[in-house]
Amino acid sequence: MSTLTRNLSGSREMFKTYCRRVEVPVLGEVAVPPPDKLAFYAGLGVLAALQVIEWPLALVVTAGHLLMDQHYSGLVNGVGEALTAA
């Protein structure tokens, strides 16, 4: 199996994980992360609400995790590796 094919199949799995969507009145259709990620984000929110950590820190940590878990990063990596190998 080529690197591109392996990464494309991985991105399909990530897409299936994030395929749950919720209609939010102001924002429109929003993808809902898996339950373990929701628990993590809720925990950060609770810590910030109880002032255990500051709000800016909670926002930075959340933004970092969202960037790390981008839906299509496997697809981009696969295309890049395939172009490098060619």
ZIVEN-V975638 format. One record per residue. N is the residue number from 0. SS is DSSP state (~ for helix, > for strand, _ for the rest). PHI is phi in whole degrees, -180 to 180 (none if undefined). BURIAL is I if it has 16 or more other ideal C-beta (glycine too) atoms within 10 Angstrom, else O. Layout:
BEGIN
n = [N,N]
ss = [SS,SS]
phi = [PHI,PHI]
burial = [BURIAL,BURIAL]
END
This chain:
BEGIN
n = [0,1,2,3,4,5,6,7,8,9,10,11,12,13,14,15,16,17,18,19,20,21,22,23,24,25,26,27,28,29,30,31,32,33,34,35,36,37,38,39,40,41,42,43,44,45,46,47,48,49,50,51,52,53,54,55,56,57,58,59,60,61,62,63,64,65,66,67,68,69,70,71,72,73,74,75,76,77,78,79,80,81,82,83,84,85]
ss = [_,_,~,~,~,~,~,~,~,~,~,~,~,~,~,~,~,_,_,_,>,>,>,>,_,_,_,>,>,>,>,_,_,_,~,~,~,~,~,~,~,~,~,~,~,~,~,~,~,_,_,_,_,_,~,~,~,~,~,~,~,~,~,~,~,~,~,~,_,_,_,_,~,~,~,~,~,~,~,~,~,~,~,~,~,_]
phi = [none,-76,-63,-63,-64,-63,-72,-65,-68,-66,-70,-64,-64,-65,-65,-63,-66,-99,-79,-72,-130,-127,-88,-105,-53,-86,-89,93,-84,-125,-75,-102,-70,-63,-57,-67,-71,-61,-64,-62,-66,-65,-62,-63,-64,-65,-61,-70,-66,-84,61,-76,-125,-79,-58,-61,-66,-62,-67,-66,-64,-63,-62,-62,-69,-65,-66,-67,-99,-56,-60,-109,-65,-64,-65,-65,-63,-63,-66,-63,-66,-66,-69,-68,-72,-76]
burial = [O,O,O,I,O,O,I,O,O,O,I,O,O,I,O,O,O,O,O,O,O,O,O,O,O,O,O,O,O,O,O,O,I,O,O,O,O,O,O,O,O,O,O,I,O,O,O,I,O,O,O,O,O,O,O,O,O,I,O,O,I,O,O,O,O,O,O,O,O,O,O,O,O,I,I,O,O,I,O,O,O,O,O,O,O,O]
END
